[in-house]
Amino acid sequence: MEVQRGFRDKLSKYIDTNSTFEVIIQTIGNAEYDYSCFGVDAQSKLSDDRYMVFYNQISSPKGEVSYQGDGRSAKFIVKLSKLPDSINKLAFTVSIDGDSDMSKIQSHQLSIVQNGRHVLNFKLQGTDFRKETSLISAEIYKKGEWRFAAIGSGFNGGLGDLLRNYGGEEATEEQSAQTSAPVVTPPQQNKQVESQQLQRKAQPNRTTTAPAPAPRAFTPAAGVSHPASAPVSTNNAMLNGAVQNLRKVLPSLNLAQCRARIVLVVEASQQTAQYFSNGSMQNLITKVLPLALQFSNNAQLEYWLYGSRPKKMFPIGERNYASAIPNDWGSLMWSLGENKSETTAMTEVLSSCQPFNMPSYILFITSGNTALNNQIEQMVAYSSQFPVFWQFLGMGSNRYGIFENITNLSGSTVCNAKFAAISGFSQNSTPELYKFLLSDFAKWRKEATKIGIVS
């Protein structure tokens, strides 16, 4: 069965998920390609580095996932029934080894194969991309049962960047030396993958036949999984000052112990182009990032741009926030399509919040003036059953239509959306700014907790 980007379905409709099957990936182009499988937890983080399976670690601990590859194609042999409960998703990725990008490939195909039969085939070609250098091809994830998702999302960065996207971090040589002795670390801590593990070994075509390396010692990635009540510290004086101002308002809002995913969704269209060019959008990101540093388990801001279609960008953290607006934002804006669609973006973002094991606070930037009023109302009302709060922020217009009346929609389980018009987000990172951003979220969280949506 041929599937398209965005396809999602129960895997049991197509294969016996209790039996072994294969994920076969082939990319044709003028480069070598690194194929990886990230076995991640319910927070989409690589909490156990032994479940990153690729050319230099060809098997997970008990052979639940194993790898065979030659730089042009890869075969992952998968035994879902053997995976530990801590593994919630298998993400299959491709990154380019060398100076090229995904727009130059001839074709890419990922197939689910069982007993020699290709049951699902997902195909892409170079015209589906621009200058991305990696690809999140597909995911197999648990939602009640195992499901398959054809992602096809281009990614700016290499294998190390993909690793960081899933919460890991390449260690420095000094860190590797310090952790060479066996160390026992708590299973819930995020791990680092040693830089040697990502270095290519001189082997013809990188054919992998050697046994998997023994587990090594790792140290937690800096800044990850800090307790909510502990002071948040960064090496950036401006960010650190903003975080301290944020913390001043948390007790009065009953958010001092709150953990949440922080998601920023930004309209990239002609209506908002001026805010990209004059630095206002970058300023907004700088002001919003402290929310993620405080509330998020991985101290990262999840980041999307959208036009006719959405694009998940590289997560924003302390190290990369200053370059969150890409230099080629104009080309990227064009590639996302001229006719903006809030509902398409909302659907993708809501899906990315699964599993709903913690609140998600979504700051959604829009210029308003949409004809999708009914669909937006339906999406907000539908999402009210989940621990998701939408903070719509209006930029680039004085007519916001449906967004100005987004509160207390018919059919909503709880009021889970608010709107405010902003002007370039020029406010300083003061306690008043964060009280403005968090007051409605705090009210929603209190009500959602009462009725069991938030635990």
FIMAR-133355 format. One line per 3 residues: their letters; for each residue y, z, x of C-alpha. Coordinates in nm, 3 decimals. Example, Ala and Ser with C-alpha at 12.3 -4.5 7.8 and 13.67 -1.06 7.14 Angstrom:
residues 2
AS	-0.450,0.780,1.230 | -0.106,0.714,1.367
***
This chain:
residues 455
MEV	0.000,0.000,0.000 | 0.340,-0.101,0.139 | 0.606,0.170,0.099
QRG	0.982,0.163,0.140 | 1.228,0.400,0.306 | 1.269,0.704,0.080
FRD	0.914,0.690,-0.060 | 0.761,1.034,-0.126 | 0.430,1.119,-0.288
KLS	0.131,1.350,-0.280 | -0.092,1.249,0.009 | -0.404,1.338,-0.190
KYI	-0.345,1.032,-0.409 | -0.431,0.810,-0.114 | -0.663,1.001,0.120
DTN	-0.891,1.303,0.136 | -0.653,1.554,0.294 | -0.944,1.783,0.386
STF	-1.086,1.514,0.615 | -0.960,1.368,0.940 | -0.719,1.075,0.924
EVI	-0.494,0.886,1.162 | -0.123,0.817,1.183 | -0.084,0.493,1.378
IQT	0.263,0.394,1.497 | 0.361,0.071,1.670 | 0.705,-0.043,1.779
IGN	0.751,-0.395,1.912 | 1.050,-0.461,2.135 | 1.166,-0.502,2.493
AEY	1.129,-0.137,2.590 | 0.879,0.144,2.620 | 0.868,0.396,2.338
DYS	0.787,0.765,2.339 | 0.596,0.880,2.030 | 0.589,1.246,1.930
CFG	0.464,1.466,1.651 | 0.657,1.788,1.588 | 0.463,2.054,1.399
VDA	0.741,2.269,1.255 | 0.769,2.577,1.038 | 0.925,2.630,0.695
QSK	1.272,2.620,0.853 | 1.191,2.282,1.015 | 1.192,2.449,1.356
LSD	0.948,2.421,1.643 | 0.862,2.792,1.647 | 0.545,2.726,1.850
DRY	0.593,2.467,2.126 | 0.217,2.402,2.140 | 0.258,2.199,1.821
MVF	0.478,1.939,1.987 | 0.218,1.671,2.055 | 0.317,1.377,2.275
YNQ	0.227,1.192,2.596 | 0.246,1.504,2.812 | 0.079,1.747,2.570
ISS	-0.182,1.541,2.395 | -0.333,1.803,2.167 | -0.232,2.105,1.964
PKG	-0.417,2.432,2.042 | -0.728,2.366,1.832 | -0.711,1.989,1.813
EVS	-0.547,1.987,1.470 | -0.326,1.704,1.596 | -0.410,1.491,1.899
YQG	-0.243,1.192,2.063 | -0.353,0.863,2.214 | -0.089,0.617,2.334
DGR	0.012,0.352,2.584 | 0.393,0.331,2.556 | 0.379,0.053,2.297
SAK	0.182,0.222,2.021 | 0.038,0.563,1.941 | -0.240,0.711,1.736
FIV	-0.218,1.069,1.611 | -0.549,1.208,1.485 | -0.471,1.467,1.219
KLS	-0.679,1.746,1.063 | -0.450,1.906,0.806 | -0.707,2.161,0.691
KLP	-0.722,2.307,1.042 | -0.347,2.367,1.078 | -0.227,2.730,1.067
DSI	-0.019,2.841,0.769 | 0.287,2.859,0.994 | 0.298,2.479,1.023
NKL	0.481,2.342,0.722 | 0.559,1.988,0.834 | 0.451,1.719,1.079
AFT	0.741,1.495,1.181 | 0.652,1.168,1.355 | 0.923,1.034,1.584
VSI	0.993,0.751,1.827 | 1.243,0.755,2.112 | 1.332,0.477,2.353
DGD	1.255,0.514,2.721 | 1.533,0.323,2.892 | 1.861,0.152,2.816
SDM	1.813,0.001,2.471 | 1.853,0.094,2.106 | 1.664,0.063,1.779
SKI	1.865,-0.239,1.662 | 1.692,-0.442,1.935 | 1.337,-0.381,1.814
QSH	1.145,-0.662,1.647 | 0.948,-0.432,1.420 | 0.827,-0.078,1.365
QLS	0.527,0.020,1.157 | 0.371,0.355,1.069 | 0.035,0.356,0.891
IVQ	-0.183,0.625,0.737 | -0.544,0.530,0.809 | -0.866,0.694,0.695
NGR	-1.218,0.564,0.754 | -1.070,0.246,0.899 | -0.866,0.169,0.585
HVL	-0.487,0.140,0.600 | -0.380,0.322,0.283 | -0.003,0.351,0.342
NFK	0.210,0.119,0.554 | 0.578,0.176,0.627 | 0.765,-0.104,0.804
LQG	1.113,-0.133,0.954 | 1.291,-0.387,1.171 | 1.590,-0.392,1.403
TDF	1.833,-0.491,1.130 | 1.766,-0.154,0.965 | 1.948,0.017,1.254
RKE	2.265,0.000,1.459 | 2.281,0.173,1.799 | 2.044,0.464,1.739
TSL	1.810,0.540,2.027 | 1.546,0.737,1.838 | 1.382,0.734,1.499
ISA	1.238,0.997,1.266 | 0.980,0.765,1.115 | 0.788,0.974,0.862
EIY	0.695,1.327,0.768 | 0.388,1.494,0.622 | 0.499,1.819,0.462
KKG	0.378,2.098,0.235 | 0.525,2.140,-0.110 | 0.244,2.299,-0.306
EWR	0.018,2.048,-0.136 | 0.052,1.803,0.150 | 0.287,1.513,0.083
FAA	0.403,1.202,0.268 | 0.767,1.094,0.311 | 0.882,0.762,0.458
IGS	1.201,0.872,0.634 | 1.310,0.583,0.858 | 1.618,0.769,0.979
GFN	1.786,0.651,1.299 | 1.883,0.923,1.544 | 2.136,0.928,1.828
GGL	1.966,1.077,2.132 | 1.643,1.077,2.326 | 1.328,1.286,2.325
GDL	1.515,1.593,2.446 | 1.767,1.556,2.163 | 1.487,1.527,1.909
LRN	1.342,1.843,2.055 | 1.671,2.026,2.011 | 1.697,1.891,1.656
YGG	1.380,2.085,1.578 | 1.510,2.404,1.740 | 1.363,2.369,2.087
EEA	1.551,2.343,2.414 | 1.470,2.195,2.751 | 1.462,2.470,3.007
TEE	1.638,2.438,3.341 | 1.440,2.447,3.662 | 1.563,2.804,3.717
QSA	1.440,2.910,3.374 | 1.107,2.741,3.436 | 1.063,2.936,3.758
QTS	1.155,3.262,3.589 | 0.897,3.205,3.317 | 0.612,3.084,3.536
APV	0.422,3.410,3.493 | 0.237,3.470,3.166 | 0.468,3.622,2.906
VTP	0.381,3.728,2.553 | 0.658,3.636,2.307 | 0.684,3.708,1.934
PQQ	0.539,3.418,1.729 | 0.853,3.378,1.515 | 1.086,3.317,1.808
NKQ	1.201,2.961,1.880 | 1.065,2.831,2.206 | 1.190,2.620,2.490
VES	0.996,2.325,2.624 | 1.014,2.312,2.998 | 1.202,2.022,3.145
QQL	0.896,1.925,3.348 | 0.713,1.865,3.022 | 0.963,1.593,2.932
QRK	0.959,1.432,3.275 | 0.757,1.114,3.295 | 0.457,1.115,3.523
AQP	0.378,0.806,3.730 | 0.079,0.671,3.541 | 0.016,0.306,3.451
NRT	0.129,0.250,3.091 | 0.119,0.630,3.043 | -0.234,0.606,2.898
TTA	-0.336,0.960,2.808 | -0.692,1.066,2.876 | -0.647,1.395,3.063
PAP	-0.713,1.724,2.881 | -0.417,1.897,2.722 | -0.231,2.134,2.954
APR	-0.282,2.505,2.911 | -0.017,2.694,2.712 | 0.277,2.804,2.922
AFT	0.529,3.083,2.895 | 0.858,3.014,2.722 | 1.183,3.195,2.660
PAA	1.379,3.191,2.335 | 1.653,2.931,2.301 | 1.994,3.085,2.350
GVS	2.187,3.170,2.038 | 1.896,3.124,1.799 | 1.779,3.369,1.533
HPA	2.047,3.631,1.590 | 2.035,3.918,1.338 | 2.297,3.889,1.065
SAP	2.439,4.231,1.146 | 2.475,4.170,1.519 | 2.804,4.047,1.669
VST	2.807,3.672,1.707 | 2.914,3.575,2.056 | 2.985,3.232,2.198
NNA	3.116,3.110,2.530 | 3.407,2.943,2.349 | 3.707,3.171,2.299
MLN	3.842,2.974,2.003 | 3.508,2.972,1.820 | 3.445,3.335,1.903
GAV	3.784,3.430,1.759 | 3.710,3.232,1.443 | 3.373,3.401,1.403
QNL	3.534,3.743,1.439 | 3.788,3.652,1.169 | 3.502,3.538,0.949
RKV	3.320,3.867,0.998 | 3.621,4.062,0.875 | 3.571,3.935,0.519
LPS	3.192,3.963,0.501 | 3.161,4.329,0.394 | 3.397,4.289,0.097
LNL	3.198,3.984,-0.016 | 2.862,4.156,0.040 | 2.762,3.882,0.284
AQC	2.721,4.084,0.603 | 2.342,4.055,0.587 | 2.333,3.705,0.441
RAR	2.121,3.430,0.596 | 2.179,3.076,0.474 | 2.163,2.713,0.572
IVL	2.512,2.569,0.610 | 2.535,2.198,0.530 | 2.844,1.979,0.566
VVE	2.843,1.646,0.379 | 3.139,1.418,0.450 | 3.248,1.105,0.267
ASQ	3.295,0.820,0.516 | 3.495,0.560,0.324 | 3.829,0.382,0.318
QTA	3.963,0.672,0.111 | 3.887,0.925,0.385 | 3.933,0.698,0.691
QYF	4.277,0.842,0.767 | 4.123,1.186,0.814 | 3.877,1.048,1.069
SNG	4.154,0.871,1.263 | 4.413,1.151,1.265 | 4.175,1.428,1.370
SMQ	4.173,1.615,1.038 | 3.799,1.569,0.987 | 3.726,1.698,1.336
NLI	3.955,1.992,1.260 | 3.759,2.061,0.942 | 3.431,2.065,1.134
TKV	3.574,2.311,1.386 | 3.676,2.544,1.102 | 3.342,2.517,0.919
LPL	3.115,2.561,1.224 | 3.166,2.943,1.242 | 2.989,2.967,0.904
ALQ	2.679,2.820,1.065 | 2.713,3.035,1.376 | 2.715,3.343,1.153
FSN	2.470,3.261,0.874 | 2.224,3.001,1.003 | 1.896,3.095,1.169
NAQ	1.950,2.836,1.442 | 2.331,2.864,1.472 | 2.370,2.496,1.382
LEY	2.565,2.315,1.113 | 2.360,2.053,0.929 | 2.575,1.742,0.909
WLY	2.571,1.431,0.689 | 2.797,1.131,0.641 | 2.777,0.913,0.333
GSR	2.908,0.590,0.185 | 2.682,0.383,-0.037 | 2.400,0.564,0.138
PKK	2.382,0.888,0.334 | 2.302,0.937,0.700 | 2.184,1.263,0.851
MFP	2.370,1.316,1.176 | 2.278,1.525,1.479 | 2.323,1.897,1.396
IGE	2.649,2.049,1.516 | 2.652,2.353,1.740 | 2.872,2.520,1.996
RNY	2.787,2.263,2.263 | 2.863,1.942,2.073 | 3.111,2.031,1.798
ASA	3.408,1.874,1.978 | 3.244,1.529,1.957 | 3.108,1.558,1.603
IPN	3.314,1.255,1.494 | 3.157,0.966,1.689 | 3.380,0.727,1.880
DWG	3.243,0.438,1.675 | 3.310,0.610,1.343 | 3.466,0.292,1.204
SLM	3.150,0.089,1.264 | 2.938,0.373,1.133 | 3.152,0.393,0.819
WSL	3.105,0.019,0.765 | 2.728,0.048,0.812 | 2.703,0.312,0.538
GEN	2.840,0.074,0.275 | 3.172,0.037,0.096 | 3.090,0.173,-0.249
KSE	3.045,0.545,-0.202 | 2.773,0.718,-0.401 | 2.793,1.096,-0.426
TTA	2.469,1.117,-0.621 | 2.268,0.927,-0.359 | 2.397,1.166,-0.095
MTE	2.339,1.471,-0.316 | 1.979,1.365,-0.382 | 1.900,1.326,-0.011
VLS	2.076,1.647,0.087 | 1.904,1.849,-0.186 | 1.569,1.712,-0.075
SCQ	1.643,1.813,0.285 | 1.697,2.174,0.174 | 1.329,2.209,0.088
PFN	1.140,2.433,0.112 | 1.386,2.654,-0.077 | 1.311,2.970,0.120
MPS	1.673,3.070,0.181 | 2.010,2.990,0.022 | 2.178,2.662,0.114
YIL	2.557,2.649,0.111 | 2.664,2.283,0.090 | 3.025,2.191,0.163
FIT	3.065,1.846,0.012 | 3.376,1.642,0.101 | 3.479,1.382,-0.158
SGN	3.780,1.168,-0.239 | 3.693,1.185,-0.610 | 3.758,0.876,-0.824
TAL	3.392,0.825,-0.907 | 3.226,0.659,-1.204 | 2.910,0.867,-1.159
NNQ	3.025,1.158,-1.375 | 2.707,1.200,-1.580 | 2.477,1.166,-1.280
IEQ	2.676,1.423,-1.081 | 2.668,1.669,-1.371 | 2.294,1.620,-1.408
MVA	2.233,1.667,-1.035 | 2.437,1.989,-1.021 | 2.269,2.128,-1.334
YSS	1.923,2.033,-1.208 | 1.981,2.196,-0.869 | 2.093,2.523,-1.032
QFP	1.729,2.632,-1.054 | 1.714,2.635,-0.673 | 1.897,2.855,-0.418
VFW	2.163,2.589,-0.361 | 2.541,2.624,-0.394 | 2.775,2.323,-0.390
QFL	3.131,2.373,-0.269 | 3.306,2.044,-0.341 | 3.622,1.992,-0.135
GMG	3.861,1.714,-0.234 | 4.039,1.506,0.032 | 4.230,1.179,0.015
SNR	4.327,1.174,-0.353 | 4.503,1.357,-0.632 | 4.250,1.248,-0.896
YGI	3.916,1.420,-0.864 | 3.785,1.373,-1.217 | 3.448,1.537,-1.281
FEN	3.476,1.758,-0.973 | 3.770,1.947,-1.121 | 3.546,2.050,-1.412
ITN	3.222,2.107,-1.223 | 3.188,2.476,-1.315 | 2.951,2.615,-1.582
LSG	2.790,2.286,-1.675 | 2.567,2.266,-1.979 | 2.205,2.310,-1.878
STV	2.280,2.505,-1.560 | 2.069,2.812,-1.490 | 2.362,2.968,-1.306
CNA	2.708,2.846,-1.204 | 2.622,2.688,-0.870 | 2.923,2.464,-0.798
KFA	3.296,2.498,-0.741 | 3.577,2.261,-0.647 | 3.895,2.295,-0.445
AIS	4.140,2.031,-0.326 | 4.237,2.056,0.039 | 4.490,1.868,0.249
GFS	4.353,1.779,0.588 | 4.220,2.131,0.635 | 4.513,2.230,0.851
QNS	4.474,2.603,0.790 | 4.406,2.823,1.089 | 4.071,3.000,1.119
TPE	4.204,3.317,0.956 | 4.019,3.574,0.746 | 4.201,3.429,0.444
LYK	4.054,3.084,0.510 | 3.700,3.220,0.519 | 3.758,3.431,0.211
FLL	3.872,3.111,0.037 | 3.555,2.930,0.149 | 3.311,3.210,0.072
SDF	3.433,3.388,-0.242 | 3.264,3.156,-0.491 | 2.950,3.134,-0.279
AKW	2.933,3.515,-0.277 | 2.968,3.530,-0.658 | 2.694,3.271,-0.701
RKE	2.465,3.454,-0.458 | 2.508,3.779,-0.652 | 2.425,3.615,-0.986
ATK	2.142,3.407,-0.842 | 1.989,3.721,-0.692 | 1.999,3.898,-1.028
IGI	1.791,3.627,-1.196 | 1.551,3.578,-0.905 | 1.671,3.244,-0.768
VS	1.770,3.414,-0.443 | 1.532,3.677,-0.313
***
